[in-house]
Amino acid sequence: ALPFILHKLNVPIYGTPLTLGLVANKMAEASTGYRPRYNEVHAGDKIQSGCFSVSFVTVCHSIPQSLGLAIQTPLGMVVHTGDFKMDMTPIDGQQTDFAAFAELGSRGVLLLMSDSTNVEKDGFVPSERTVGQTFDQIFRQYKDRRIVIATFASNLHRAQQVFNTAARFNRKVVLQGRSMLANIELARKLQIVNAPDDLFLLSKEAEGLSPSRLVVLTTGSQGEPFSGLVMMSKGEHKQIRLSSKDLVVVSATPIPGNEKLVSHTVNRLFACGCEVIYERNRQIHVSGHACREELKLMLSLVKPRFFVPAHGEYRHLIRHAQLAREQGVDDKNVFVLQNGEMLAFAPNGKSARVEGKVASGAVLIDGIALGEFEGRLLKERHQLSEDGMICVSVVIDEDLQLLAPIEIQSRGSIFSDDDEHFLEEAEGAVLKALVEFRKGRDKNPQTLPTEIRKRMRETLSRISRNYPTLVPLVTVVPRT
């Protein structure tokens, strides 16, 4: 979102080297011309902004260099965990900083906002290293096949394990998907991902290599329409054609709402003749979000006075709120907020209430078309997709007399321009509009389209309740 809003906000950005690198790539791709003010931060750093100071705390997640926030306010400390889990054996060795969260809890925390995504899952999230063990088993079992692995382009720990396993089994890696290529290039530059140059091949370089020597790491684990895996499954990928000689591993679980896209992709992969591993019980994916026992531990460490569950569907927020009450947070101090709702604290910080709303919700974009054009464009497109369009072409002279037959064309409407009954009705409406227009005082041809729309709508309302977009085109031929 930053390329679309940052120039409007005109504020500095604070982030880890990886985060700022990802943002810089997006800004360059968008070519907005705006130059952000980047400020690099690390765990333990503190920045001052007005009456607030923000400290950064290491948390473990599926993307490296993740940080939680400890925000000191005039009323007390606000802690935002960000996305986190408590992996005891993370790939990069960066565990969630229990000591830092415990210290914050000992000093007193006004409000905790905590990741709720996996609150419905009991226990602890398995370590990311279990996926590496599964990869070892898969590479050993399918040593005669080309292996295609789809995962999130941001899951650099997963990519690192693919590279490690490929090197051990003497395979070369082909990267597919624009975001995958960009993220791996950045991560290698920052030495977050370690892999030698000779491990990688371009698609064309890999054409002559035995399938048993190749691994393809691609985007598309969520069934994104133009991602690498989806294009392969449709047979539309320019370099990679899938067959019975391939094994495809979907190393992710569907994000809620993407289930159908993923299911369709898996079905197409089977239709290509591939063997596909996508089941959760094969341990080909672990979540980056804390499960129930980890969320309990975070609540126990921080001991907040107030609690707001964050990041999850509404049912997750409700379950996390219930968990907080079970952990001893006072019932009246637990708030489940809808997007846009504001939580206001009393001046003494001893009570809070939901007070008013700010504008929120999705902002749809068309490429880089922004501003006041957004709403109108999208509204028009929605209307066209629902009801279609009818074009009426009228050629008249300066005396408002017809010089050619009326032409009517329909696109995407229930009214067909091959329907003689409809054409008779529509032409009658246009002729009536011309007669009424000649009787009126305003003889300016530029206002004739309004009269045509009026008469056409009257006619269409008698035939159906469907109201397509009407586009009258009036051509005036001057006297010679």
Salt bridges, closest charged atoms under 4 A:
GLU29 OE2 - ARG178 NH2 3.50
GLU40 OE2 - HIS42 NE2 3.26
ASP45 OD2 - HIS42 ND1 3.79
ASP83 OD2 - HIS61 NE2 3.49
ASP83 OD1 - HIS311 ND1 2.60
ASP92 OD2 - HIS157 NE2 3.70
ASP115 OD2 - HIS289 ND1 2.76
ASP115 OD1 - HIS311 ND1 3.86
GLU120 OE1 - ARG315 NE 3.28
GLU120 OE1 - HIS316 NE2 3.64
GLU128 OE2 - ARG158 NE 2.58
ASP136 OD1 - ARG168 NH2 2.78
ASP197 OD1 - ARG188 NH2 2.43
ASP246 OD1 - ARG146 NE 2.55
GLU275 OE1 - ARG145 NH1 3.54
GLU293 OE2 - LYS296 NZ 3.30
GLU313 OE1 - ARG315 NH1 3.42
GLU326 OE1 - ARG292 NH2 3.77
ASP330 OD2 - LYS332 NZ 2.96
ASP331 OD1 - ARG325 NE 2.48
GLU355 OE1 - ARG353 NH2 2.82
ASP366 OD2 - ARG381 NH2 2.97
GLU380 OE2 - ARG376 NH1 3.51
GLU386 OE2 - HIS382 NE2 3.99
GLU398 OE1 - ARG479 NH1 2.65
ASP399 OD1 - ARG479 NH2 2.82
ASP417 OD2 - ARG411 NH1 3.49
GLU425 OE2 - HIS421 NE2 3.72
GLU425 OE1 - ARG462 NH2 3.51
GLU436 OE1 - ARG455 NH2 3.96
GLU451 OE2 - ARG455 NE 3.11
GLU458 OE1 - ARG455 NH1 3.17
